[in-house]
Amino acid sequence: MPAHFVAWDVLLHPEHGDVRGRRYDDRRALLVDLLEAYDVKPPIQLAPMTDDPAVAMTWYQQLPEQGIEGIVAKQATSVYRTTGRVWKKIRHAETVEADIVGYTGPAARPRALAVRLPDGRVALTQSLKAPLAAQVAVHLAASGPPRGTRTRAGEPYTTAAPGLVVEVLAGTTRHAVVTVTRLRST
């Protein structure tokens, strides 16, 4: 399939310079004006946008069939920030239970988990948030002597004693990522 390039924001404008301090709705208007002024056509296209919650919900429900993984919500009054997010991704993903079989990083503060998914595949999760890492660390301390191993993809991890289950979001339509949402049992 041919590539498509989707523009959703402008940070540096040819006439106005750095526009990151402006509200998103102002930056969006500048972007629309630029694309029209330069008669930009596909494969570069403007990302669809709405401030109508019903339209956003319709997109969220109907677009996965086209390979769109979800929607992004942000306040029209928000300025661009280089740290921290002022927007939220809302994705379609399946929640499943997975057995913890290992971890990366120190047992007292694991960075990620190695989990066995329902299809039998062992995968490393995305980085753990501090509260969840602390909950899992209690179990890992009782796992016995650490032993190193690797996933089929060659990613190294340290094994953990069986018995701990987490709930994960296993993949989206575009990314094969595993994100832990919560600890299921202790």
PEJOSUL-V597935 format. One record per pair of residues at least 24 apart in sequence whose ideal C-beta (glycine too) atoms are under 10 Angstrom apart, sorted by sequence separation. I is the first residue (numbers start at 1). J is the second residue. D is the distance in whole Angstrom. If there is no record, write none. Layout:
# PEJOSUL-V597935
i=I j=J d=D
i=I j=J d=D
This chain:
# PEJOSUL-V597935
i=7 j=31 d=6
i=10 j=34 d=7
i=14 j=38 d=10
i=25 j=49 d=9
i=51 j=75 d=10
i=68 j=92 d=9
i=69 j=93 d=8
i=94 j=118 d=10
i=98 j=122 d=9
i=104 j=128 d=10
i=109 j=133 d=6
i=110 j=134 d=9
i=136 j=160 d=9
i=139 j=163 d=8
i=140 j=164 d=9
i=7 j=32 d=10
i=10 j=35 d=9
i=24 j=49 d=9
i=47 j=72 d=9
i=49 j=74 d=10
i=51 j=76 d=7
i=98 j=123 d=8
i=100 j=125 d=9
i=103 j=128 d=9
i=108 j=133 d=9
i=109 j=134 d=8
i=139 j=164 d=5
i=25 j=51 d=9
i=108 j=134 d=9
i=110 j=136 d=6
i=138 j=164 d=10
i=7 j=34 d=9
i=49 j=76 d=9
i=64 j=91 d=9
i=98 j=125 d=8
i=106 j=133 d=10
i=109 j=136 d=10
i=110 j=137 d=6
i=113 j=140 d=9
i=122 j=149 d=9
i=124 j=151 d=6
i=7 j=35 d=7
i=64 j=92 d=5
i=105 j=133 d=8
i=109 j=137 d=6
i=122 j=150 d=9
i=123 j=151 d=7
i=136 j=164 d=7
i=63 j=92 d=9
i=107 j=136 d=9
i=108 j=137 d=5
i=110 j=139 d=10
i=122 j=151 d=5
i=123 j=152 d=9
i=124 j=153 d=8
i=135 j=164 d=9
i=60 j=90 d=6
i=103 j=133 d=9
i=107 j=137 d=6
i=108 j=138 d=10
i=110 j=140 d=6
i=121 j=151 d=8
i=122 j=152 d=7
i=123 j=153 d=8
i=136 j=166 d=8
i=60 j=91 d=9
i=61 j=92 d=9
i=106 j=137 d=9
i=107 j=138 d=10
i=109 j=140 d=10
i=121 j=152 d=7
i=122 j=153 d=9
i=124 j=155 d=5
i=135 j=166 d=10
i=60 j=92 d=8
i=105 j=137 d=10
i=107 j=139 d=9
i=108 j=140 d=8
i=121 j=153 d=9
i=123 j=155 d=8
i=124 j=156 d=9
i=7 j=40 d=8
i=57 j=90 d=10
i=103 j=136 d=7
i=107 j=140 d=4
i=108 j=141 d=7
i=122 j=155 d=9
i=124 j=157 d=6
i=56 j=90 d=9
i=103 j=137 d=9
i=106 j=140 d=9
i=107 j=141 d=6
i=132 j=166 d=8
i=5 j=40 d=10
i=107 j=142 d=10
i=114 j=149 d=8
i=122 j=157 d=8
i=100 j=136 d=7
i=103 j=139 d=10
i=107 j=143 d=7
i=114 j=150 d=9
i=5 j=42 d=9
i=6 j=43 d=9
i=7 j=44 d=6
i=103 j=140 d=6
i=114 j=151 d=7
i=4 j=42 d=7
i=5 j=43 d=6
i=6 j=44 d=8
i=7 j=45 d=7
i=8 j=46 d=8
i=9 j=47 d=9
i=102 j=140 d=9
i=128 j=166 d=10
i=4 j=43 d=5
i=5 j=44 d=5
i=6 j=45 d=6
i=7 j=46 d=6
i=8 j=47 d=4
i=100 j=139 d=8
i=107 j=146 d=7
i=2 j=42 d=9
i=3 j=43 d=6
i=4 j=44 d=8
i=5 j=45 d=7
i=6 j=46 d=8
i=7 j=47 d=7
i=8 j=48 d=9
i=100 j=140 d=9
i=103 j=143 d=9
i=106 j=146 d=10
i=2 j=43 d=6
i=4 j=45 d=6
i=6 j=47 d=5
i=8 j=49 d=8
i=102 j=143 d=9
i=114 j=155 d=8
i=125 j=166 d=8
i=6 j=48 d=9
i=114 j=156 d=9
i=115 j=157 d=10
i=126 j=168 d=9
i=100 j=143 d=9
i=103 j=146 d=9
i=112 j=155 d=9
i=114 j=157 d=4
i=125 j=168 d=7
i=126 j=169 d=9
i=102 j=146 d=9
i=113 j=157 d=8
i=114 j=158 d=8
i=125 j=169 d=10
i=136 j=180 d=9
i=139 j=183 d=9
i=102 j=147 d=9
i=112 j=157 d=8
i=114 j=159 d=8
i=123 j=168 d=9
i=125 j=170 d=10
i=138 j=183 d=10
i=102 j=148 d=9
i=114 j=160 d=8
i=116 j=162 d=10
i=139 j=185 d=10
i=102 j=149 d=7
i=110 j=157 d=9
i=113 j=160 d=8
i=123 j=170 d=8
i=133 j=180 d=10
i=135 j=182 d=9
i=136 j=183 d=7
i=139 j=186 d=7
i=28 j=76 d=8
i=101 j=149 d=9
i=102 j=150 d=10
i=110 j=158 d=9
i=123 j=171 d=9
i=132 j=180 d=6
i=135 j=183 d=5
i=138 j=186 d=8
i=25 j=74 d=10
i=27 j=76 d=10
i=102 j=151 d=9
i=115 j=164 d=10
i=116 j=165 d=10
i=121 j=170 d=9
i=126 j=175 d=10
i=132 j=181 d=9
i=24 j=74 d=6
i=25 j=75 d=9
i=26 j=76 d=9
i=101 j=151 d=10
i=110 j=160 d=9
i=115 j=165 d=9
i=132 j=182 d=7
i=136 j=186 d=9
i=24 j=75 d=7
i=25 j=76 d=4
i=26 j=77 d=9
i=27 j=78 d=10
i=104 j=155 d=8
i=107 j=158 d=7
i=113 j=164 d=9
i=115 j=166 d=6
i=117 j=168 d=8
i=119 j=170 d=9
i=126 j=177 d=6
i=128 j=179 d=10
i=129 j=180 d=8
i=131 j=182 d=10
i=132 j=183 d=7
i=135 j=186 d=8
i=23 j=75 d=9
i=24 j=76 d=5
i=25 j=77 d=7
i=27 j=79 d=9
i=104 j=156 d=7
i=105 j=157 d=9
i=106 j=158 d=9
i=118 j=170 d=8
i=125 j=177 d=8
i=126 j=178 d=7
i=127 j=179 d=9
i=128 j=180 d=6
i=131 j=183 d=10
i=23 j=76 d=7
i=24 j=77 d=7
i=25 j=78 d=9
i=26 j=79 d=9
i=27 j=80 d=7
i=104 j=157 d=5
i=105 j=158 d=9
i=107 j=160 d=8
i=113 j=166 d=7
i=115 j=168 d=6
i=117 j=170 d=6
i=123 j=176 d=8
i=124 j=177 d=10
i=125 j=178 d=5
i=126 j=179 d=5
i=127 j=180 d=9
i=23 j=77 d=5
i=24 j=78 d=5
i=102 j=156 d=9
i=103 j=157 d=6
i=104 j=158 d=7
i=117 j=171 d=9
i=123 j=177 d=9
i=124 j=178 d=7
i=125 j=179 d=6
i=126 j=180 d=8
i=23 j=78 d=7
i=24 j=79 d=8
i=102 j=157 d=4
i=103 j=158 d=6
i=113 j=168 d=9
i=115 j=170 d=9
i=123 j=178 d=5
i=125 j=180 d=5
i=23 j=79 d=6
i=24 j=80 d=8
i=101 j=157 d=8
i=102 j=158 d=5
i=103 j=159 d=9
i=22 j=79 d=7
i=23 j=80 d=9
i=101 j=158 d=10
i=102 j=159 d=5
i=103 j=160 d=6
i=121 j=178 d=10
i=21 j=79 d=6
i=22 j=80 d=8
i=101 j=159 d=7
i=102 j=160 d=5
i=20 j=79 d=7
i=21 j=80 d=8
i=100 j=159 d=10
i=101 j=160 d=6
i=102 j=161 d=10
i=19 j=79 d=9
i=20 j=80 d=4
i=100 j=160 d=5
i=101 j=161 d=10
i=19 j=80 d=8
i=20 j=81 d=8
i=99 j=160 d=9
i=100 j=161 d=9
i=101 j=162 d=8
i=117 j=178 d=7
i=18 j=80 d=9
i=20 j=82 d=8
i=24 j=86 d=8
i=100 j=162 d=8
i=24 j=87 d=9
i=99 j=162 d=7
i=100 j=163 d=8
i=101 j=164 d=9
i=115 j=178 d=6
i=8 j=72 d=8
i=99 j=163 d=8
i=100 j=164 d=4
i=114 j=178 d=10
i=9 j=74 d=9
i=99 j=164 d=7
i=100 j=165 d=7
i=113 j=178 d=8
i=115 j=180 d=8
i=1 j=67 d=10
i=8 j=74 d=10
i=98 j=164 d=10
i=99 j=165 d=6
i=100 j=166 d=6
i=112 j=178 d=9
i=98 j=165 d=7
i=99 j=166 d=8
i=113 j=180 d=6
i=97 j=165 d=5
i=98 j=166 d=6
i=112 j=180 d=9
i=11 j=80 d=6
i=97 j=166 d=7
i=98 j=167 d=8
i=10 j=80 d=10
i=96 j=166 d=10
i=97 j=167 d=6
i=98 j=168 d=5
i=9 j=80 d=7
i=11 j=82 d=10
i=96 j=167 d=7
i=97 j=168 d=8
i=95 j=167 d=6
i=96 j=168 d=6
i=98 j=170 d=7
i=95 j=168 d=7
i=96 j=169 d=8
i=97 j=170 d=10
i=94 j=168 d=9
i=95 j=169 d=6
i=96 j=170 d=5
i=93 j=168 d=9
i=94 j=169 d=7
i=95 j=170 d=8
i=96 j=171 d=10
i=93 j=169 d=4
i=94 j=170 d=6
i=92 j=169 d=10
i=93 j=170 d=7
i=94 j=171 d=7
i=9 j=87 d=10
i=91 j=169 d=8
i=93 j=171 d=6
i=94 j=172 d=9
i=92 j=171 d=10
i=93 j=172 d=5
i=91 j=171 d=10
i=92 j=172 d=6
i=93 j=173 d=9
i=98 j=178 d=7
i=100 j=180 d=9
i=91 j=172 d=5
i=92 j=173 d=7
i=91 j=173 d=8
i=93 j=175 d=9
i=96 j=178 d=9
i=98 j=180 d=8
i=89 j=172 d=9
i=91 j=174 d=9
i=100 j=183 d=9
i=91 j=175 d=9
i=93 j=177 d=9
i=95 j=179 d=10
i=100 j=184 d=10
i=93 j=178 d=10
i=99 j=184 d=10
i=100 j=185 d=10
i=91 j=177 d=10
i=93 j=179 d=8
i=95 j=181 d=7
i=98 j=184 d=9
i=99 j=185 d=10
i=95 j=182 d=10
i=97 j=184 d=6
i=91 j=179 d=10
i=93 j=181 d=10
i=97 j=185 d=9
i=69 j=171 d=10
i=70 j=172 d=7
i=69 j=172 d=4
i=70 j=173 d=8
i=69 j=173 d=5
i=70 j=174 d=9
i=68 j=173 d=7
i=69 j=174 d=5
i=67 j=173 d=6
i=68 j=174 d=8
i=69 j=175 d=7
i=66 j=173 d=9
i=67 j=174 d=7
i=64 j=172 d=9
i=65 j=173 d=9
i=64 j=173 d=6
i=63 j=173 d=9
